[in-house]
């Protein structure tokens, strides 16, 4: 853990970049809104998860893995889930467990680290009931016809995060909240609703189910601040689409229930992902699922594509972006493979010991520490790659220079240390390069591709160019590329 605070973040609440100073550097707390598990996650959901994962990695890098507590929830009670159960006849638990498992598998495929806690809404209904009861007792919430609503007029700071003032909201009811007649104010939001299709829990204010917003407030408190002197968390993440009403309502109900001036000290929001010039939406039919993408592309390719814009800028998603990311990773892995072979062929024990680790070099992470400068960090990796290759080529040639080979080796090691530190913060270069180029090929496929590569190698040695070309054409038809080198012919996935 470092003794200084090198990280700055853009705080959506204050609309400024601020040095990140945790309340307790030995327990840095972070919450991110997770999925509602009734269907597959789309690529926009994945962007929010990957941005939060990068921040999680950066915080662990600064403060130590054991000092960062990250909660990302699973919403497994929701009207859409209940309706899906009614339509399909499947138990709710079967639906939610299936899609929660798929979500976690998809994120693992994108190299997202598992959160410290993954609370499920249904496991914290009692915590929600307690919080709602406290809000009623304090006069911040009221019962109305089997519902409980939060009275926004009792919280003066409402709208500070999103800029939606109470005066602006008095013009009408929010879309989707409904039940205007039951409310004191049109902007009041629901905390508790009557049971739906027989799904509900017993509570002092009637059998029912929680509203969406109260779930995250209760789960954040239960996993991050329970038993501590404060209920304020350090960082709350999420997509910009959640800023209002979800995050605004979380702040209001949490501050009132917990008697705190803040819910989170820093709010980090990522911007939208769009499909060309259009926003991704079901109505436009352009929703791209992570689960489907992972069938066609390696998870690191998708992850790098998601990091190809600053997290506070919109990201234009396309197949060209994926192809560009694949080509860039191929280049990086090719250089890593070249270095690995040189390390294996030469006597550099200390270099081998350190190779591929994540480093804490003081000057290796400056771009990332400035509000998670993703583009600057990617460029830094590419620059260090070029410099490292130059050092490596000099060492291979034993080129006379005013610098000794020892100097070149130290320069090479330093740059590769930086590369792997930065790549680890981005969640990239996590594979063995030989495995990377083999893709997700099965053992049988690898044996088949090995045989084709050997056939071309033998044909070239015999100067049988027709047979060599035939082997290459066969490989191309199977989606692999044959590469000829001094040590023979190898293959990789195209």
FENHU-V623670 format. One record per residue. N is the residue number from 0. RES is the residue in one small letter. PSI is psi in whole degrees, 0 to 359 (NA if undefined). BURIAL is 1 if it has 9 or more other ideal C-beta (glycine too) atoms within 8 Angstrom, else 0. D_CENTER is the distance of its C-alpha to the mean C-alpha in Angstrom with 1 decimal. Layout:
n->N res->RES psi->PSI burial->BURIAL d_center->D_CENTER
n->N res->RES psi->PSI burial->BURIAL d_center->D_CENTER
//
This chain:
n->0 res->x psi->135 burial->0 d_center->22.9
n->1 res->x psi->159 burial->0 d_center->24.1
n->2 res->x psi->0 burial->0 d_center->26.8
n->3 res->x psi->174 burial->0 d_center->25.5
n->4 res->x psi->84 burial->0 d_center->22.7
n->5 res->x psi->349 burial->0 d_center->21.6
n->6 res->x psi->134 burial->1 d_center->18.4
n->7 res->x psi->145 burial->1 d_center->18.9
n->8 res->x psi->146 burial->1 d_center->16.6
n->9 res->x psi->118 burial->1 d_center->17.5
n->10 res->x psi->112 burial->1 d_center->18.4
n->11 res->x psi->335 burial->1 d_center->18.5
n->12 res->x psi->318 burial->1 d_center->21.3
n->13 res->x psi->349 burial->0 d_center->23.6
n->14 res->x psi->36 burial->0 d_center->22.5
n->15 res->x psi->159 burial->0 d_center->22.8
n->16 res->x psi->134 burial->0 d_center->21.2
n->17 res->x psi->147 burial->1 d_center->21.9
n->18 res->x psi->135 burial->0 d_center->22.0
n->19 res->x psi->118 burial->1 d_center->19.7
n->20 res->x psi->107 burial->0 d_center->22.1
n->21 res->x psi->156 burial->1 d_center->21.1
n->22 res->x psi->322 burial->0 d_center->23.8
n->23 res->x psi->108 burial->0 d_center->24.0
n->24 res->x psi->348 burial->0 d_center->22.5
n->25 res->x psi->357 burial->0 d_center->23.0
n->26 res->x psi->83 burial->1 d_center->20.8
n->27 res->x psi->124 burial->1 d_center->17.9
n->28 res->x psi->142 burial->1 d_center->16.4
n->29 res->x psi->133 burial->1 d_center->13.1
n->30 res->x psi->141 burial->1 d_center->12.4
n->31 res->x psi->134 burial->1 d_center->9.7
n->32 res->x psi->122 burial->1 d_center->11.2
n->33 res->x psi->194 burial->1 d_center->10.5
n->34 res->x psi->159 burial->1 d_center->12.3
n->35 res->x psi->115 burial->0 d_center->16.0
n->36 res->x psi->77 burial->1 d_center->16.9
n->37 res->x psi->354 burial->1 d_center->19.8
n->38 res->x psi->185 burial->0 d_center->18.4
n->39 res->x psi->152 burial->1 d_center->15.7
n->40 res->x psi->142 burial->1 d_center->12.3
n->41 res->x psi->174 burial->1 d_center->12.6
n->42 res->x psi->333 burial->1 d_center->10.7
n->43 res->x psi->319 burial->1 d_center->10.5
n->44 res->x psi->321 burial->1 d_center->8.7
n->45 res->x psi->325 burial->1 d_center->6.1
n->46 res->x psi->315 burial->1 d_center->6.0
n->47 res->x psi->319 burial->1 d_center->5.5
n->48 res->x psi->320 burial->1 d_center->2.8
n->49 res->x psi->319 burial->1 d_center->1.6
n->50 res->x psi->315 burial->1 d_center->4.5
n->51 res->x psi->323 burial->1 d_center->4.8
n->52 res->x psi->320 burial->1 d_center->4.1
n->53 res->x psi->315 burial->1 d_center->6.5
n->54 res->x psi->319 burial->1 d_center->8.5
n->55 res->x psi->315 burial->1 d_center->8.9
n->56 res->x psi->319 burial->1 d_center->10.1
n->57 res->x psi->316 burial->1 d_center->12.3
n->58 res->x psi->319 burial->1 d_center->13.8
n->59 res->x psi->323 burial->1 d_center->14.6
n->60 res->x psi->320 burial->1 d_center->16.1
n->61 res->x psi->311 burial->1 d_center->18.3
n->62 res->x psi->349 burial->1 d_center->19.3
n->63 res->x psi->140 burial->0 d_center->19.1
n->64 res->x psi->321 burial->0 d_center->17.0
n->65 res->x psi->353 burial->0 d_center->19.5
n->66 res->x psi->5 burial->1 d_center->19.4
n->67 res->x psi->125 burial->1 d_center->15.9
n->68 res->x psi->115 burial->1 d_center->15.4
n->69 res->x psi->123 burial->1 d_center->12.1
n->70 res->x psi->130 burial->1 d_center->12.7
n->71 res->x psi->117 burial->1 d_center->10.6
n->72 res->x psi->167 burial->1 d_center->13.4
n->73 res->x psi->120 burial->1 d_center->14.8
n->74 res->x psi->105 burial->1 d_center->17.3
n->75 res->x psi->20 burial->1 d_center->20.0
n->76 res->x psi->121 burial->1 d_center->22.9
n->77 res->x psi->150 burial->1 d_center->23.2
n->78 res->x psi->326 burial->0 d_center->26.0
n->79 res->x psi->324 burial->0 d_center->24.3
n->80 res->x psi->315 burial->1 d_center->24.0
n->81 res->x psi->317 burial->1 d_center->27.6
n->82 res->x psi->320 burial->1 d_center->28.8
n->83 res->x psi->320 burial->1 d_center->27.2
n->84 res->x psi->319 burial->1 d_center->28.9
n->85 res->x psi->319 burial->0 d_center->32.1
n->86 res->x psi->324 burial->0 d_center->32.0
n->87 res->x psi->341 burial->0 d_center->31.1
n->88 res->x psi->5 burial->0 d_center->33.0
n->89 res->x psi->145 burial->0 d_center->30.2
n->90 res->x psi->145 burial->0 d_center->29.6
n->91 res->x psi->318 burial->1 d_center->26.7
n->92 res->x psi->327 burial->0 d_center->25.4
n->93 res->x psi->320 burial->0 d_center->25.5
n->94 res->x psi->310 burial->1 d_center->23.4
n->95 res->x psi->321 burial->1 d_center->20.7
n->96 res->x psi->322 burial->0 d_center->20.6
n->97 res->x psi->308 burial->1 d_center->20.3
n->98 res->x psi->335 burial->1 d_center->17.4
n->99 res->x psi->319 burial->1 d_center->15.5
n->100 res->x psi->314 burial->0 d_center->16.2
n->101 res->x psi->318 burial->1 d_center->15.1
n->102 res->x psi->312 burial->1 d_center->11.8
n->103 res->x psi->322 burial->1 d_center->11.2
n->104 res->x psi->318 burial->0 d_center->12.8
n->105 res->x psi->316 burial->1 d_center->10.8
n->106 res->x psi->324 burial->1 d_center->7.4
n->107 res->x psi->324 burial->1 d_center->9.8
n->108 res->x psi->337 burial->1 d_center->11.0
n->109 res->x psi->12 burial->1 d_center->8.0
n->110 res->x psi->26 burial->1 d_center->8.4
n->111 res->x psi->131 burial->1 d_center->5.8
n->112 res->x psi->148 burial->0 d_center->8.4
n->113 res->x psi->142 burial->0 d_center->10.1
n->114 res->x psi->163 burial->1 d_center->10.4
n->115 res->x psi->318 burial->0 d_center->14.0
n->116 res->x psi->142 burial->1 d_center->15.0
n->117 res->x psi->77 burial->1 d_center->14.2
n->118 res->x psi->141 burial->1 d_center->17.1
n->119 res->x psi->137 burial->1 d_center->18.6
n->120 res->x psi->318 burial->1 d_center->20.5
n->121 res->x psi->342 burial->0 d_center->23.7
n->122 res->x psi->353 burial->0 d_center->23.8
n->123 res->x psi->27 burial->1 d_center->24.1
n->124 res->x psi->318 burial->1 d_center->26.7
n->125 res->x psi->320 burial->0 d_center->29.2
n->126 res->x psi->322 burial->1 d_center->27.1
n->127 res->x psi->318 burial->1 d_center->26.7
n->128 res->x psi->318 burial->1 d_center->30.5
n->129 res->x psi->315 burial->1 d_center->31.3
n->130 res->x psi->318 burial->1 d_center->29.3
n->131 res->x psi->317 burial->1 d_center->30.9
n->132 res->x psi->321 burial->1 d_center->34.3
n->133 res->x psi->320 burial->1 d_center->33.8
n->134 res->x psi->323 burial->1 d_center->33.1
n->135 res->x psi->314 burial->1 d_center->36.2
n->136 res->x psi->324 burial->0 d_center->38.3
n->137 res->x psi->357 burial->0 d_center->37.3
n->138 res->x psi->12 burial->0 d_center->38.1
n->139 res->x psi->350 burial->1 d_center->34.6
n->140 res->x psi->159 burial->1 d_center->34.5
n->141 res->x psi->154 burial->0 d_center->37.3
n->142 res->x psi->144 burial->1 d_center->38.2
n->143 res->x psi->107 burial->1 d_center->39.4
n->144 res->x psi->51 burial->0 d_center->40.5
n->145 res->x psi->356 burial->0 d_center->38.2
n->146 res->x psi->160 burial->1 d_center->35.2
n->147 res->x psi->127 burial->1 d_center->33.9
n->148 res->x psi->148 burial->1 d_center->32.8
n->149 res->x psi->131 burial->1 d_center->31.4
n->150 res->x psi->101 burial->1 d_center->34.0
n->151 res->x psi->339 burial->1 d_center->32.2
n->152 res->x psi->346 burial->0 d_center->35.5
n->153 res->x psi->357 burial->0 d_center->35.4
n->154 res->x psi->103 burial->1 d_center->32.4
n->155 res->x psi->331 burial->0 d_center->33.5
n->156 res->x psi->8 burial->0 d_center->30.2
n->157 res->x psi->130 burial->1 d_center->28.7
n->158 res->x psi->357 burial->1 d_center->27.0
n->159 res->x psi->325 burial->0 d_center->26.3
n->160 res->x psi->312 burial->1 d_center->22.5
n->161 res->x psi->341 burial->1 d_center->22.9
n->162 res->x psi->4 burial->0 d_center->26.5
n->163 res->x psi->97 burial->1 d_center->27.9
n->164 res->x psi->159 burial->0 d_center->31.1
n->165 res->x psi->323 burial->1 d_center->33.2
n->166 res->x psi->319 burial->0 d_center->36.0
n->167 res->x psi->330 burial->0 d_center->33.8
n->168 res->x psi->347 burial->1 d_center->32.6
n->169 res->x psi->351 burial->0 d_center->36.1
n->170 res->x psi->345 burial->0 d_center->36.9
n->171 res->x psi->172 burial->0 d_center->35.5
n->172 res->x psi->147 burial->1 d_center->33.2
n->173 res->x psi->141 burial->1 d_center->29.5
n->174 res->x psi->132 burial->0 d_center->28.8
n->175 res->x psi->341 burial->0 d_center->27.9
n->176 res->x psi->320 burial->0 d_center->29.3
n->177 res->x psi->193 burial->0 d_center->32.8
n->178 res->x psi->43 burial->0 d_center->35.7
n->179 res->x psi->322 burial->0 d_center->37.0
n->180 res->x psi->335 burial->0 d_center->40.4
n->181 res->x psi->351 burial->0 d_center->39.0
n->182 res->x psi->153 burial->1 d_center->37.4
n->183 res->x psi->320 burial->0 d_center->39.1
n->184 res->x psi->144 burial->1 d_center->36.8
n->185 res->x psi->330 burial->1 d_center->35.1
n->186 res->x psi->353 burial->1 d_center->31.8
n->187 res->x psi->143 burial->1 d_center->31.9
n->188 res->x psi->154 burial->1 d_center->29.1
n->189 res->x psi->137 burial->1 d_center->29.4
n->190 res->x psi->329 burial->1 d_center->28.6
n->191 res->x psi->137 burial->1 d_center->30.5
n->192 res->x psi->154 burial->1 d_center->31.9
n->193 res->x psi->159 burial->1 d_center->34.6
n->194 res->x psi->153 burial->1 d_center->33.8
n->195 res->x psi->125 burial->1 d_center->33.0
n->196 res->x psi->38 burial->0 d_center->34.7
n->197 res->x psi->4 burial->0 d_center->35.5
n->198 res->x psi->120 burial->1 d_center->32.0
n->199 res->x psi->173 burial->1 d_center->32.2
n->200 res->x psi->150 burial->0 d_center->32.7
n->201 res->x psi->136 burial->0 d_center->35.7
n->202 res->x psi->159 burial->1 d_center->35.5
n->203 res->x psi->336 burial->0 d_center->38.3
n->204 res->x psi->19 burial->1 d_center->37.7
n->205 res->x psi->152 burial->0 d_center->38.0
n->206 res->x psi->132 burial->0 d_center->36.3
n->207 res->x psi->202 burial->1 d_center->33.1
n->208 res->x psi->155 burial->1 d_center->29.3
n->209 res->x psi->154 burial->1 d_center->26.9
n->210 res->x psi->167 burial->1 d_center->25.6
n->211 res->x psi->314 burial->0 d_center->21.9
n->212 res->x psi->322 burial->1 d_center->21.6
n->213 res->x psi->334 burial->1 d_center->23.4
n->214 res->x psi->310 burial->1 d_center->21.1
n->215 res->x psi->321 burial->1 d_center->18.2
n->216 res->x psi->315 burial->1 d_center->20.9
n->217 res->x psi->319 burial->1 d_center->22.5
n->218 res->x psi->323 burial->1 d_center->19.5
n->219 res->x psi->317 burial->1 d_center->18.3
n->220 res->x psi->316 burial->1 d_center->21.9
n->221 res->x psi->325 burial->1 d_center->22.4
n->222 res->x psi->336 burial->1 d_center->19.6
n->223 res->x psi->329 burial->1 d_center->19.3
n->224 res->x psi->356 burial->1 d_center->22.8
n->225 res->x psi->127 burial->0 d_center->25.3
n->226 res->x psi->356 burial->0 d_center->28.4
n->227 res->x psi->169 burial->0 d_center->27.5
n->228 res->x psi->338 burial->0 d_center->29.7
n->229 res->x psi->150 burial->0 d_center->27.2
n->230 res->x psi->12 burial->1 d_center->24.9
n->231 res->x psi->129 burial->1 d_center->22.9
n->232 res->x psi->162 burial->1 d_center->19.4
n->233 res->x psi->307 burial->1 d_center->18.1
n->234 res->x psi->136 burial->1 d_center->14.8
n->235 res->x psi->126 burial->1 d_center->13.6
n->236 res->x psi->169 burial->1 d_center->10.4
n->237 res->x psi->169 burial->1 d_center->10.0
n->238 res->x psi->153 burial->1 d_center->11.0
n->239 res->x psi->336 burial->1 d_center->14.4
n->240 res->x psi->343 burial->0 d_center->16.0
n->241 res->x psi->353 burial->1 d_center->15.8
n->242 res->x psi->316 burial->1 d_center->17.7
n->243 res->x psi->130 burial->0 d_center->20.8
n->244 res->x psi->347 burial->1 d_center->22.0
n->245 res->x psi->304 burial->1 d_center->19.4
n->246 res->x psi->324 burial->1 d_center->18.5
n->247 res->x psi->318 burial->1 d_center->22.1
n->248 res->x psi->326 burial->1 d_center->23.5
n->249 res->x psi->314 burial->1 d_center->21.4
n->250 res->x psi->311 burial->1 d_center->22.9
n->251 res->x psi->309 burial->1 d_center->26.4
n->252 res->x psi->325 burial->1 d_center->26.6
n->253 res->x psi->315 burial->1 d_center->25.0
n->254 res->x psi->318 burial->1 d_center->27.2
n->255 res->x psi->317 burial->1 d_center->30.3
n->256 res->x psi->323 burial->1 d_center->29.8
n->257 res->x psi->358 burial->1 d_center->28.9
n->258 res->x psi->47 burial->0 d_center->31.4
n->259 res->x psi->153 burial->1 d_center->28.9
n->260 res->x psi->337 burial->0 d_center->28.8
n->261 res->x psi->158 burial->0 d_center->25.0
n->262 res->x psi->317 burial->1 d_center->22.1
n->263 res->x psi->144 burial->1 d_center->19.6
n->264 res->x psi->329 burial->1 d_center->20.6
n->265 res->x psi->133 burial->1 d_center->17.6
n->266 res->x psi->122 burial->1 d_center->15.7
n->267 res->x psi->113 burial->1 d_center->12.7
n->268 res->x psi->132 burial->1 d_center->12.2
n->269 res->x psi->149 burial->1 d_center->10.5
n->270 res->x psi->177 burial->1 d_center->13.2
n->271 res->x psi->158 burial->1 d_center->13.9
n->272 res->x psi->133 burial->1 d_center->13.5
n->273 res->x psi->160 burial->1 d_center->17.1
n->274 res->x psi->86 burial->1 d_center->19.1
n->275 res->x psi->241 burial->0 d_center->21.6
n->276 res->x psi->359 burial->0 d_center->23.5
n->277 res->x psi->147 burial->1 d_center->22.5
n->278 res->x psi->147 burial->0 d_center->19.8
n->279 res->x psi->129 burial->1 d_center->18.3
n->280 res->x psi->153 burial->0 d_center->20.3
n->281 res->x psi->324 burial->0 d_center->22.2
n->282 res->x psi->330 burial->0 d_center->25.4
n->283 res->x psi->350 burial->1 d_center->25.0
n->284 res->x psi->26 burial->0 d_center->24.1
n->285 res->x psi->27 burial->0 d_center->21.3
n->286 res->x psi->125 burial->0 d_center->18.3
n->287 res->x psi->122 burial->1 d_center->16.4
n->288 res->x psi->138 burial->1 d_center->14.9
n->289 res->x psi->319 burial->1 d_center->12.2
n->290 res->x psi->321 burial->1 d_center->14.8
n->291 res->x psi->319 burial->1 d_center->17.4
n->292 res->x psi->323 burial->1 d_center->15.6
n->293 res->x psi->345 burial->1 d_center->15.0
n->294 res->x psi->337 burial->0 d_center->18.8
n->295 res->x psi->333 burial->0 d_center->19.5
n->296 res->x psi->146 burial->1 d_center->17.0
n->297 res->x psi->145 burial->1 d_center->15.6
n->298 res->x psi->327 burial->1 d_center->11.9
n->299 res->x psi->329 burial->1 d_center->11.9
n->300 res->x psi->313 burial->1 d_center->13.7
n->301 res->x psi->318 burial->1 d_center->11.3
n->302 res->x psi->313 burial->1 d_center->8.4
n->303 res->x psi->320 burial->1 d_center->11.2
n->304 res->x psi->322 burial->1 d_center->12.2
n->305 res->x psi->340 burial->1 d_center->9.1
n->306 res->x psi->8 burial->1 d_center->9.7
n->307 res->x psi->17 burial->1 d_center->13.4
n->308 res->x psi->153 burial->1 d_center->13.9
n->309 res->x psi->143 burial->0 d_center->13.5
n->310 res->x psi->338 burial->1 d_center->10.9
n->311 res->x psi->9 burial->0 d_center->14.0
n->312 res->x psi->152 burial->0 d_center->15.6
n->313 res->x psi->146 burial->0 d_center->15.7
n->314 res->x psi->124 burial->1 d_center->14.5
n->315 res->x psi->118 burial->1 d_center->17.1
n->316 res->x psi->136 burial->1 d_center->16.1
n->317 res->x psi->165 burial->0 d_center->18.8
n->318 res->x psi->329 burial->0 d_center->20.0
n->319 res->x psi->324 burial->0 d_center->21.3
n->320 res->x psi->320 burial->1 d_center->17.9
n->321 res->x psi->317 burial->1 d_center->17.0
n->322 res->x psi->318 burial->0 d_center->20.4
n->323 res->x psi->319 burial->1 d_center->20.1
n->324 res->x psi->321 burial->1 d_center->16.9
n->325 res->x psi->315 burial->1 d_center->18.7
n->326 res->x psi->321 burial->0 d_center->21.8
n->327 res->x psi->316 burial->1 d_center->20.1
n->328 res->x psi->322 burial->1 d_center->18.5
n->329 res->x psi->316 burial->1 d_center->22.0
n->330 res->x psi->317 burial->1 d_center->23.6
n->331 res->x psi->312 burial->1 d_center->21.6
n->332 res->x psi->327 burial->1 d_center->22.1
n->333 res->x psi->321 burial->1 d_center->25.7
n->334 res->x psi->323 burial->1 d_center->26.3
n->335 res->x psi->317 burial->1 d_center->24.7
n->336 res->x psi->319 burial->1 d_center->27.0
n->337 res->x psi->317 burial->1 d_center->29.9
n->338 res->x psi->316 burial->1 d_center->29.4
n->339 res->x psi->316 burial->1 d_center->29.1
n->340 res->x psi->320 burial->0 d_center->32.4
n->341 res->x psi->319 burial->1 d_center->34.1
n->342 res->x psi->319 burial->1 d_center->33.1
n->343 res->x psi->328 burial->0 d_center->34.5
n->344 res->x psi->348 burial->0 d_center->37.6
n->345 res->x psi->170 burial->0 d_center->38.4
n->346 res->x psi->88 burial->0 d_center->39.0
n->347 res->x psi->72 burial->0 d_center->36.1
n->348 res->x psi->312 burial->0 d_center->35.4
n->349 res->x psi->325 burial->0 d_center->33.6
n->350 res->x psi->316 burial->1 d_center->31.4
n->351 res->x psi->323 burial->0 d_center->30.6
n->352 res->x psi->323 burial->0 d_center->29.8
n->353 res->x psi->345 burial->1 d_center->27.2
n->354 res->x psi->130 burial->1 d_center->25.8
n->355 res->x psi->5 burial->0 d_center->22.1
n->356 res->x psi->169 burial->0 d_center->21.3
n->357 res->x psi->131 burial->0 d_center->18.9
n->358 res->x psi->160 burial->1 d_center->21.3
n->359 res->x psi->47 burial->0 d_center->21.9
n->360 res->x psi->133 burial->1 d_center->24.0
n->361 res->x psi->326 burial->0 d_center->24.9
n->362 res->x psi->17 burial->0 d_center->24.7
n->363 res->x psi->348 burial->1 d_center->21.8
n->364 res->x psi->22 burial->1 d_center->19.0
n->365 res->x psi->321 burial->0 d_center->20.7
n->366 res->x psi->315 burial->1 d_center->18.7
n->367 res->x psi->329 burial->1 d_center->15.3
n->368 res->x psi->351 burial->1 d_center->17.1
n->369 res->x psi->85 burial->1 d_center->18.3
n->370 res->x psi->43 burial->0 d_center->15.6
n->371 res->x psi->62 burial->1 d_center->12.9
n->372 res->x psi->88 burial->1 d_center->15.0
n->373 res->x psi->314 burial->1 d_center->12.9
n->374 res->x psi->315 burial->1 d_center->16.0
n->375 res->x psi->324 burial->1 d_center->18.3
n->376 res->x psi->318 burial->1 d_center->16.4
n->377 res->x psi->317 burial->1 d_center->16.4
n->378 res->x psi->322 burial->1 d_center->20.0
n->379 res->x psi->318 burial->1 d_center->20.8
n->380 res->x psi->314 burial->1 d_center->19.8
n->381 res->x psi->320 burial->1 d_center->22.0
n->382 res->x psi->314 burial->0 d_center->24.8
n->383 res->x psi->327 burial->1 d_center->24.8
n->384 res->x psi->312 burial->1 d_center->24.8
n->385 res->x psi->316 burial->0 d_center->27.9
n->386 res->x psi->319 burial->1 d_center->29.6
n->387 res->x psi->319 burial->1 d_center->29.0
n->388 res->x psi->321 burial->1 d_center->30.5
n->389 res->x psi->315 burial->0 d_center->33.5
n->390 res->x psi->318 burial->1 d_center->34.1
n->391 res->x psi->318 burial->1 d_center->33.8
n->392 res->x psi->321 burial->1 d_center->36.3
n->393 res->x psi->318 burial->1 d_center->38.7
n->394 res->x psi->321 burial->1 d_center->38.6
n->395 res->x psi->320 burial->0 d_center->39.2
n->396 res->x psi->350 burial->0 d_center->42.2
n->397 res->x psi->45 burial->0 d_center->43.4
n->398 res->x psi->129 burial->0 d_center->44.0
n->399 res->x psi->138 burial->0 d_center->46.6
n->400 res->x psi->162 burial->0 d_center->45.1
n->401 res->x psi->344 burial->0 d_center->45.9
n->402 res->x psi->147 burial->0 d_center->42.9
n->403 res->x psi->165 burial->0 d_center->43.3
n->404 res->x psi->329 burial->0 d_center->41.2
n->405 res->x psi->319 burial->0 d_center->40.0
n->406 res->x psi->316 burial->0 d_center->38.6
n->407 res->x psi->318 burial->1 d_center->36.9
n->408 res->x psi->317 burial->1 d_center->35.4
n->409 res->x psi->319 burial->0 d_center->34.1
n->410 res->x psi->319 burial->1 d_center->32.7
n->411 res->x psi->313 burial->1 d_center->30.9
n->412 res->x psi->317 burial->1 d_center->29.5
n->413 res->x psi->316 burial->1 d_center->28.3
n->414 res->x psi->320 burial->1 d_center->26.5
n->415 res->x psi->327 burial->1 d_center->24.8
n->416 res->x psi->314 burial->1 d_center->23.8
n->417 res->x psi->316 burial->1 d_center->22.1
n->418 res->x psi->312 burial->1 d_center->20.4
n->419 res->x psi->333 burial->1 d_center->18.9
n->420 res->x psi->309 burial->1 d_center->17.9
n->421 res->x psi->318 burial->1 d_center->16.1
n->422 res->x psi->323 burial->1 d_center->14.6
n->423 res->x psi->323 burial->1 d_center->13.4
n->424 res->x psi->326 burial->1 d_center->11.7
n->425 res->x psi->349 burial->1 d_center->9.8
n->426 res->x psi->29 burial->1 d_center->9.4
n->427 res->x psi->170 burial->1 d_center->12.3
n->428 res->x psi->45 burial->1 d_center->15.9
n->429 res->x psi->0 burial->0 d_center->15.2
n->430 res->x psi->159 burial->0 d_center->18.0
n->431 res->x psi->134 burial->0 d_center->21.8
n->432 res->x psi->324 burial->1 d_center->23.0
n->433 res->x psi->321 burial->0 d_center->25.6
n->434 res->x psi->323 burial->0 d_center->23.3
n->435 res->x psi->312 burial->1 d_center->21.1
n->436 res->x psi->341 burial->1 d_center->24.2
n->437 res->x psi->349 burial->1 d_center->25.3
n->438 res->x psi->217 burial->0 d_center->22.2
n->439 res->x psi->33 burial->0 d_center->22.2
n->440 res->x psi->141 burial->0 d_center->26.0
n->441 res->x psi->169 burial->0 d_center->28.0
n->442 res->x psi->319 burial->0 d_center->30.8
n->443 res->x psi->318 burial->0 d_center->33.3
n->444 res->x psi->318 burial->0 d_center->31.7
n->445 res->x psi->321 burial->1 d_center->31.4
n->446 res->x psi->319 burial->0 d_center->35.1
n->447 res->x psi->316 burial->1 d_center->36.0
n->448 res->x psi->323 burial->1 d_center->34.2
n->449 res->x psi->319 burial->1 d_center->35.8
n->450 res->x psi->321 burial->0 d_center->39.1
n->451 res->x psi->316 burial->1 d_center->38.7
n->452 res->x psi->319 burial->1 d_center->37.8
n->453 res->x psi->322 burial->1 d_center->40.8
n->454 res->x psi->320 burial->1 d_center->43.0
n->455 res->x psi->319 burial->1 d_center->42.2
n->456 res->x psi->315 burial->1 d_center->42.6
n->457 res->x psi->322 burial->0 d_center->46.1
n->458 res->x psi->319 burial->1 d_center->47.0
n->459 res->x psi->320 burial->1 d_center->46.3
n->460 res->x psi->326 burial->0 d_center->48.3
n->461 res->x psi->3 burial->0 d_center->51.2
n->462 res->x psi->31 burial->0 d_center->50.8
n->463 res->x psi->83 burial->0 d_center->50.5
n->464 res->x psi->330 burial->0 d_center->48.4
n->465 res->x psi->316 burial->0 d_center->48.7
n->466 res->x psi->323 burial->1 d_center->47.1
n->467 res->x psi->317 burial->1 d_center->44.4
n->468 res->x psi->323 burial->0 d_center->43.5
n->469 res->x psi->320 burial->1 d_center->43.6
n->470 res->x psi->319 burial->1 d_center->41.1
n->471 res->x psi->316 burial->1 d_center->38.8
n->472 res->x psi->322 burial->0 d_center->39.2
n->473 res->x psi->319 burial->1 d_center->38.5
n->474 res->x psi->316 burial->1 d_center->35.3
n->475 res->x psi->319 burial->1 d_center->34.2
n->476 res->x psi->334 burial->0 d_center->35.0
n->477 res->x psi->1 burial->1 d_center->32.7
n->478 res->x psi->25 burial->0 d_center->29.7
n->479 res->x psi->158 burial->1 d_center->30.2
n->480 res->x psi->129 burial->1 d_center->31.4
n->481 res->x psi->135 burial->1 d_center->34.3
n->482 res->x psi->122 burial->0 d_center->34.5
n->483 res->x psi->135 burial->0 d_center->37.9
n->484 res->x psi->178 burial->0 d_center->38.3
n->485 res->x psi->331 burial->0 d_center->41.0
n->486 res->x psi->6 burial->0 d_center->39.8
n->487 res->x psi->195 burial->0 d_center->39.9
n->488 res->x psi->131 burial->1 d_center->37.7
n->489 res->x psi->172 burial->1 d_center->34.1
n->490 res->x psi->158 burial->1 d_center->31.7
n->491 res->x psi->159 burial->1 d_center->28.0
n->492 res->x psi->141 burial->1 d_center->26.1
n->493 res->x psi->NA burial->0 d_center->26.4
//
